[in-house]
Amino acid sequence: MDPNDDLGGVLFPSVPADIVHHIDHHSALCPPKFRSHNNCPLNESSHGMALRSLDSYTGNRDEVICPVCGESYGTYERWKTHFEYVSMVEAREEFPKEKSHCGYVLPPEPETITLEELRHYIANTVSEIIVVVEAIDPQMSGSFQSIQSYKYKDIVFGEEFENCMSTQRDEVNPMSGDFFCVDMNKFHATTLRHKKIKRESRKLATLKESRSFHQQSSESSSSSEEESSEELENLRSYRTFRFSSRPAQQQRGSEIVVQDRMPLFATIV
């Protein structure tokens, strides 16, 4: 999901980069019983293409096909709404049940992937996960490739990465602008997702109150406002900059999100 090839998929190898993958029914890491042909009988086959369910959810394409009329829909819920409405109309018009929505029996709803089932599947079935990042240098037009290998012991479940990046002001030459720093002590650190959200929300609220106070006070210095704005941007940046040498996984709706922190200056092989 990130970097998104549809949007260019740009990476800067001199800074940490997030590699995010959704484990949906198209993913190679999805347990077999949740894949399209077993769990979602109405879903169109991928025909060997690398697909993502998010594209269907957001309307970029439709993968749920109505077996009666052939109409396509992005999600099972949208198809079910269509089915119930058309069935009501056809029943009123006394359509024959053999070739209409009225006579079709609804299949069971697709099962949801749980974090515990994914953990069990990876622990007992998947021997190794290999992450390959391949790119082209826009200046030299050279192809580069970085590879990371992970075992089950390297995976963290239900956690997120700590924020390891911040911006600082150059005190020697203030006119040169800000520069970013990477805290290597937090580079491999992870934390429980709900604890991190609560902690960051409290900090963000405190900074907003402090920033509002400084703006109302006529005696506040410009340097204190810059520090407040700088810290505020640092708290917001944790959604963009999260890195580690271990992938962390969390549940998001009916899918699992895999995040992989690629190291600074990734080895080129």
N, C-alpha and C positions, 0 to 999 in steps of 0.2 A: 504494500500500500504506500509506503514512503521509503525511498524516493519513488515518485509516481512516473512511470515511463510515458504516460499520456500527457504529462505536463512538462516533460523534458528530463526529469530525473537527474538534476544537477547535484554533484557532490564537490565539496572542497576538501581535498585530502590533508590539508594543513591544519584542519580543525576537526574535532570529534563530529561524528555523523550518526543519526538515528537510522536504523534499518528496521522497518515495521512490516509485519506480515500477518494478515488475518487468516486464521484457521477456520475456514468455512467448509461447505460440502464439496468444494472444488480442490481444496488443499491436499497436498500429498501427505500431510501430517494428520489429516482427519481420520478417525477410526472408520473402518469399512462400513459399519452399520449406519453411519450418518451420511454417507455419500449419496449423490443424486439418484442413482439407479436403485438403491435400496430404501432410502428414507424419503425421497421426494419423487414419486412416480410421475408427477405431472411436469417435472422439469425437463427441459430440452437437453439432449446430450451435448457435451462439450466438443465432440468430434475431434478430440486430440488437441484442442486449443487450450491455452492457459487462461482460464476465466476467473472472475471474482464475483461473488454474490453482491458486493457493495455496488457494483455497476448496475445491477438489476434493481437494487433498492432505491437508488438515486435517479432512476429513469433513463440511464444511458442506453440500456437495452432491456429486453424482456426475456425471461427464461421459463416462466410458468405458462404452459399451453393448455387451453381449455380443450378437453377431449371431445366435446360435443360440437362446438361451433368453430374451433380452431383459433379463436382470439388469443392473443398473448398478453401477459401481465407481468409486472415486475416482482410481485410478492404473492405468496399463497393467500394472504388476507385480501388483497385486491381481487384475486380471482374468485374467492369465496363470496365477496360482496356482489360481484357480477353474476355469479351462479344463482344466488338467492333471489336477486331482483328479476333475472330473466325467467327463473322457474315460476315466480309469482305471475308474471305477465303471460307466460305460456299456459299456465293452469287456467287463467281467466279466459283465454282464447280457445281453450279445449284442444290444445295441440296433442297429437298422439305421443304417448309416453315412450314408445320404442326408439324414436329418433329425436328426442327433445331433452332439455335439461330436467324436466320433471321426472323422467325415468332413470336418471343417472344417480347412483349411490355415491355420496361423498366419501372419499378415502380418508383415513385417519390423518390428523395434522402431523407434519414433520416433527420428529423429536428434536429437542434442544441439546446441543453439546454442553456438557458440564465440565468444569475444571478438573474434578476428581476423575471423571472418565478419561479425559485427555491425559492426565498424569499417569493413570494405570496403563493406558495404551502405549505411551512413550517408554515407560519403565519396563514393560514386558515385550515390546515388539520392535521399537526403533532402537537400533544399535548406535547410530551416529547421525548427527545433523551437520551438514556442511553448508556454510553460507559463502556464496561466490559473488563478488562485486566486480563487474567488468565495465570499463569505461574508455572513452577516447579523449585524449588531451586536445583541447580546442586550438592550442598554439602549435604543437608539434605534430598533431594528427597521429600520435602513437597510441596503441591499445595497451591498457594496463589491467591487471587482474589482481585482486586480493582475496585470499581464502582463509576462512576460520572454521575450525572443526570443534564440535561440542559433543560431549557425552551426557548421560542423564545426570551425573553428579555436578555438571556445570550449569544446570538449569535451575532457576529460581521461580517458584509458582506464586501467584497472587501478590506480587510486589512490583514497585516501580523504581526507576533510577532516581538517585539524589541529583539535585542541581549542582553541577560541578563547574559551571561557567559564570563569570561575572565581568562587569566592565569597571574600569578604574580610570581616574584622571591622572594625566602625566603632570606631576608636581614640578618637575624640572622645567618643562616647556609646556605650559598650559595651552598655548595656541595650537599645539599639534593635535589636539582633540583627545578622545577617549581611546583606550585599548582594552582588549578582552584578555582575561586570565583564566587558566584551567587549574582547578584545585585537584591535584593528583591524589590527595587523601580521600576524596569523595568519588574518584573516577570509577571505582569498582563497587561503590556503596549502593545498596538498595534499601527500600523501606516499604512497609505496608501501605497500600494505596490510600485507604481511607484515613489513616493517620497523617499521611503527607498532605492530603487535600485540606484537612482541618487545620493543620499547622500553617500551611501557606495562606489559607483564607484569613486566619487571625492576623498574620503578619501584613497581609495586603490591606485589611481594614484599618490596622494601626497606622500604616503608612499613609493611607488616604486621609485619615483624620489629621495626622501631622502635616501633610501637604496643604490641607485646607487651612489649618491654623497659620502656617507660614505665609500663605497668600493673603490672608486677612490682616496680618500684622504688618504695619508699615516699616517696622524696624528690622524685619528679617533680612538677612544678607542674601545675596544672589548665590553664594557658595552653598549655603544650607539647602536652598531650593534645588540646586543641581544635584546634591547628594540624595535628596528625597526622591527626585525623579529617576535618578540612576538606580537606586535600590528598588523602586517600583518596577522598572523595566526588568531588573534581575529576577524578581518574583514571577513576572509574566513569562519570562524566557524558559522556565522549567518545562513548559509544555513542548518546547521546540528542541531544547538541548538536554538530552539524557543519554548517557553513554556508559558502557561497561564491557568487559571481555566476556561476560556471561549473558545469555538471553534471559529475559524475565517475561513471564506470561501472566495475563490477567483476563478475566471474563468480561466481555462487553456485549450485552444483549444475548443473542443466540450464537455468538461466535467467541473465539479466543484470539486475543491480540498478542503477538509475539514481538518483542522488542529486543534488538541486538545492538549493543554499543560497540561500534568499530573503534579501534584505538587510534591515537594520534599518529600521523605519518605511517599509515598501514603499509606493511611489507609488500613490495611488488614482486610477484613471482612470474 
